[in-house]
């Protein structure tokens, strides 16, 4: 393992800065400061003079003479290009400092003329003018040098407990100052002596810069999409996809004389550094799914950790391509993991992995339970009733209320023997969202929902049915008749309609619903209301009035004795206990638990053969 003697030659020859550009001193200072590595241009220059931290490239900006012509009475001028050596020009001129372009031919011409050099490889005589002509000098750094700089600054920066400066230890203040100065001088000299040659940190920075064109774009991903550079300034025709086709990782490891164990050691070193720097290290399973532009909005150590994590990833991919061995992820290389979450490879199955990770962090927005209802009354009443019962909304419990706008939309036609919603319910249960149905017993509800849906087999699993019988609730008559007495309904109708209604009139509607005599028109509550008031009954407002009555002082019946309350208690309990799986193994167990659908004969035996039984004791319901 060695760092090539002429790193700059290698970088220029391969133009290994198309994606991760070499940064000027000002840009590098900003880059480091944003990541909590406090440094300024003066300190960088001083570290360079001491030989402790060197830029990859330094340039001297020479004068460039432009041929210009003043127009509009000298208010502006036209640039006619650069005045070549020996060229005659009788007009006006303008002198500017040359600006370096990074394509290979430009850097090579600057180096040939002595205007660009590597401070690591030689000392240019032009450095003598650094103090007298600072505007002509510029240093360039690699962003991957931040690891080496941070390590150096930690050694050179002391944290002092100021109260000890006045400690009564028998020593004078002058002696303590001298001791402190002597200690700092000795430490710095030791660092300078130790810095006689390149370190592993220098090697890592050079290696990461060399491979950045190949691997850095792969780090700019949320595991579902990748940011690929295209049409960049200086290389407008450079195609990353064409570039990676000709990439040979073996060439790089040969240049650095790296063996598989040595590269693995470098990777683990960077991964270890990352784990100590990044305060979000324990959250990496989630943060790797966050959009790249959002991750770049982090600050301090969190953003610094992202940069070191990217370096570790690049080294891991280089090792994989060069030696055909897949090393553990950075967050796996720094500790022993007994139960990986997720237990699927995120880069191979990102959506499944994200679902499991979101469950682990409890940020998965999918509902715990979906309750299907058939009309506006239930849609208006259930949220109000739920809030009265539990002091929280349906959404707090993770319950989504879905109005199918009519029983027929739930049952389907005579051909839909398992109902129109059975495939949707099967899909929801496959993704561990409990689905429950609350409908009036009319039309094909009894056949397609009451019998058909409860018997339907899952298309996703041969071990269970689509649902459980208790997840399908059909009112005997309707929400109003099943939950309220005739006199209660009459009382609320009187309040809503401002006309007197009697219990006998409501009882006639109930008998009509019970009889369902063929050929006889049903007398509904809405019909009775229209006869009395010559207006249409607003069913949602009527339903809300019934709920107000239920919890009012007039009602003599406890809310818990009403079927709708007992049903919603079951709904709330199922939603609260629907713990989402954070591994595929637990998810498979849940599918065979009977919780999401009645089990088929033999399913328990098959579940036991899969070796998942013990998970039930350790982690019930996922």
Residue, then its C-alpha position, 0 to 999 in steps of 0.5 A: x500500500x502506497x500513495x503514488x509519488x506524483x498524485x497530481x500527474x495521475x489526477x490530471x491524466x485521468x481528469x479525475x475532478x469532473x464530478x468533484x471539482x478541486x476547490x479553491x481555498x475560499x471554497x474549501x474553507x466554506x466546505x469545511x466550515x459548513x461541516x463543523x471543521x473550523x478553519x480559515x485561509x490564513x490557518x491553511x496557509x500556515x499549515x502549508x508553510x509548516x508542511x502539515x497540510x498541503x493542497x493538491x495544486x497551487x497556481x500562479x496567475x500570470x497577466x493576460x492582455x486583451x485587445x479592446x476597443x472603446x465605443x459609445x464615447x468610452x462608456x463601454x468596450x468591445x473585447x477583440x480577444x487575447x493579444x498573442x506574443x509578438x502580435x502588433x496591436x495599436x489599439x487599447x488593451x486591458x490586463x487581467x489575471x489568467x483563470x485556470x480551466x481544468x481540462x487536461x490540456x490547460x493544466x498541462x500547459x500551465x504546468x509546462x510554463x511553471x504556473x501550476x505545480x503540486x506542493x507535495x512534489x516540488x517547491x516552486x520559486x514563484x512561492x517567493x511572491x506569495x506574500x507580496x502578490x497574494x492575489x496572483x496565488x491560488x491553492x486547490x484542495x480536494x473535498x476528501x481532504x477534510x478527513x485529514x484536516x479534521x484529524x490534524x486540527x483535533x491534534x493542534x487545537x487545545x480545549x482549556x479549562x480556564x479555571x485552572x489558570x488561577x489554581x493555587x498549585x504553588x506555581x506562578x502565572x508566568x511559569x504556567x504560561x511558559x509550561x503551556x507554551x513549551x507543551x504546545x511547541x513540543x507537540x507541534x514540532x512532534x507533528x512536523x517531524x512525524x509528517x515526514x511522509x504521506x499518511x494513510x489519511x493522505x492516501x485516502x483523500x487521493x484515492x477518493x478523489x481519483x475514484x470520485x468520477x466513477x463512484x461519487x454519483x452513486x452516493x448522491x441517491x435516496x436509493x430510488x433515484x440517482x443524480x448523474x452528472x451531464x453536460x458539465x462546464x469544461x466537459x460538455x460531451x462527457x458521458x458518465x454512462x460511457x465512462x463507467x463502461x470503460x472503468x477498471x477498478x483493478x488499475x486503481x488498486x495497482x496504482x496504489x499497490x493495494x491488496x484486498x485486506x489493505x483496502x478493506x482496512x482503509x474502508x473500515x477505518x473511514x467507516x469507524x471515523x464516520x460512526x464517531x463523527x455523525x450524530x445521525x449514525x444510528x439513524x442512517x437506515x432512515x436518512x439514506x432514504x431522504x432526498x439528497x437535496x434535503x440531506x445537503x441542508x444538514x449542518x455541522x457534524x451531521x453534514x460532515x458525517x454525510x461526507x465521510x459516509x460518502x467516502x466510505x461508500x466509494x471505498x466499499x464499491x472500489x473493493x467490490x469491483x476490484x476484488x469481487x467481495x461485498x463488504x458490510x455497509x458502513x453502519x454494519x462494519x462498525x458494530x455487531x448487528x444481530x437483527x438487521x433492520x431492514x433485513x433486505x438489501x436496500x439497493x436491491x429492494x428499496x421500496x420494501x426496505x423503506x417500508x420496513x425502516x419507516x415502520x421501525x422509526x414509526x414514521x410510515x404514513x400508511x393507515x393502520x386500519x381502513x374502515x369502509x362505510x357506505x354513505x354520508x351519515x356514517x362518514x359524518x357520524x363516526x369521526x364525531x362519535x370516535x372523538x367523543x369516545x376516545x378524545x382523539x381523532x380517527x387519524x391519531x389512531x391511524x384509521x382511515x375512513x373511506x366512503x364508498x357512496x352506496x352499498x352497491x359500490x361495495x357489493x358489486x353485481x350478482x357476478x361479484x360473488x365475493x363483493x367489489x371490494x374483496x381484492x382491495x381488502x386482500x391487498x390491504x391485508x397483504x400490506x398489513x393494513x386491517x380493512x373493516x366493512x360497515x354497511x347496511x343490510x340491503x341489496x346484495x350486501x348479505x350475499x356478497x359481503x355477509x357470506x361471500x367476502x367472509x369466505x373469499x380466499x386470499x390471492x396473495x397467500x394460500x394459507x389464509x382467507x381474505x378477511x375475518x368474519x368479525x371484520x365485516x359488520x352489517x346492520x340488521x336494518x340501518x345505523x339509526x334503527x340498530x342504535x336508537x329506540x323509536x322514541x329517541x329517533x322521534x325526539x331528535x327528528x322533532x328537534x331537527x325538523x321543528x315539527x312534532x314526531x311520535x314514536x309510533x310514526x317511527x315504529x311504522x318505519x321500523x316495521x316497514x324495514x322489517x317486513x320488506x314486503x315485495x311490491x310495497x314501497x318502504x317507508x323510510x325515516x326520510x319519507x316520514x320527515x318529508x311528509x311532516x316538514x315538506x323538506x328533505x332530511x339532511x342525513x349527515x346533520x341528523x346523524x350528528x344530532x343523534x350523536x349529541x343526543x346519545x351523549x346528552x342528559x336526555x338519553x337514559x341508555x349508556x353509550x357503551x350499550x349501543x352497537x356502534x360504540x362496541x364496534x368502534x371500540x373493536x376498530x380502535x383496538x385493532x388499529x392500536x394493536x396493529x404493530x407494523x413489521x420492521x423485518x421481512x421475517x416478522x411480516x411473513x409471520x404476521x401474514x400467517x398469524x390469522x390476524x389479517x384473515x382466517x387461516x386455512x387448514x394446515x397453515x399453523x403447521x406450515x408456519x411452525x415449519x418456517x421456524x417463526x413460532x418463537x417470534x410470536x413470544x418475543x414480538x407479538x403482532x410484529 
